[in-house]
Amino acid sequence: METVADAATQGTRRRVLVAADKFKGSLTAVQVAERVTAGLRRAVPDVEVEALPVADGGDGTVDAAVAAGFERREVRVAGPLGHEVTAAFALRGDTAVVEMAEASGLQRLPAGVFAPLTASTYGSGELLRAALDAGVRTIVFGVGGSATTDGGAGMLSALGARFLDEDGEPVAPGGGGLADLDRADLSGLDPRLSSVELVLASDVDNPLTGPKGAPAVYGPQKGASPDDVAALDEALAHYAKVLEAAVGPRAAEYAVAPGAGAAGGIGYGALLLGARFRAGIEVMLDVLGFASALERAELVITGEGSLDEQTLHGKAPAGVAAAARAAGKEVVAVCGRLALPPAALGRAGIRRAYPLTGIEPDVATCISDAGPILERVAERIGHDFLT
């Protein structure tokens, strides 16, 4: 295999693939790729750089697909509080990439406002319906960054399901309303769902309820108090029990299946629709055409805002590094903050990591001026690996 050093010695143009996720709160994945490219070219003006922004199914997934050549489609849907918002999905051929956070994500809430008991995934169901309207055969459903903990009940309602209380009235939106659920009717689900392949793309494999379930693990991130967590866990367990009466034992099986607890339990709703669960980054690398881009590169640069223990469990940089290592390619990472020792990086397939804090120790400055600092980091990578 030709190494980076071999390429330099032979005078060929060095080829670098930038496949990084966003720096949350600072830079999108597209902006990360732009800044890294600019920094590399400061060190090596003629370097050949291919940018392939990546995502693991959470917020930023549609943007990554659009950057890879998908068409952006915008629709008006319900936000998590019921107010109408403009959300997007990505379309190429007969494949759609739908990101639940576009409709039901935390970024759709007003600043400082949380609604752990009442936020609904109804708009995510409307996004799926829009993808069906586009005539797709495959839907990659990226879930993460949600404002919701409703087990996907809102999404299923938008697709034709009915969740009724003992008076035959629809239960209130959100996970809290499921405590009043008496009967579920899924017979009205959009029939087109049976003719599409639905892939549930997530970086978490939590079950629906229990100590590792959606309310307990992720509820506090969405403003849930300890009492709210207990109420949501009980309501979702009741929801699964009622669904078991409606659709049979598979409802109970799905509740404990990997991915059921993703994005406030919307994973559970997707499994009920027949979705196949896959690690989000693996799905997205396939969809984005990563394998062919990898073949063209000698050096791969990946990264995200914080390289830490969570990175090693299904996050985008770990997926990129694993695929690159399998192809015999060298990998370095950029990040805002580095919380992994060299040995852990090595086991993940990352030769070296370059944090912004290595240049600017003040974290607040790294967040506010991430772009220019990242360019300086990338210039250092260029000198270290390409000259």
Secondary structure, 3 states (H helix, E strand, C coil): CCCHHHHHHHCCCCEEEECCCCECCCECHHHHHHHHHHHHHHHCCCCEEEECCCCCCCCCHHHHHHHCCCEEEEEEEECCCCCEEEEEEEEECCEEEEEHHHHHEHHHCCCCCCCCCCCCCHHHHHHHHHHHHCCCCEEEEECCCECCCCCCHHHHHHCCCEEECCCCCECCCCCHHHHHCCEEECCCCCHHHHHCEEEEEECCCCCCCCCCCHHHHHHHHHCCCHHHHHHHHHHHHHHHHHHHHHHCCHHHHHHCCCCCCHHHHHHHHHHHCCCEEEEHHHHHHHHHCHHHHHHCCCEEEEEEEEECHHHHCCCHHHHHHHHHHHCCCEEEEEEEEECCCHHHHHHCCCCEEEEHHHCCCCHHHHHHCHHHHHHHHHHHHHHHHHC
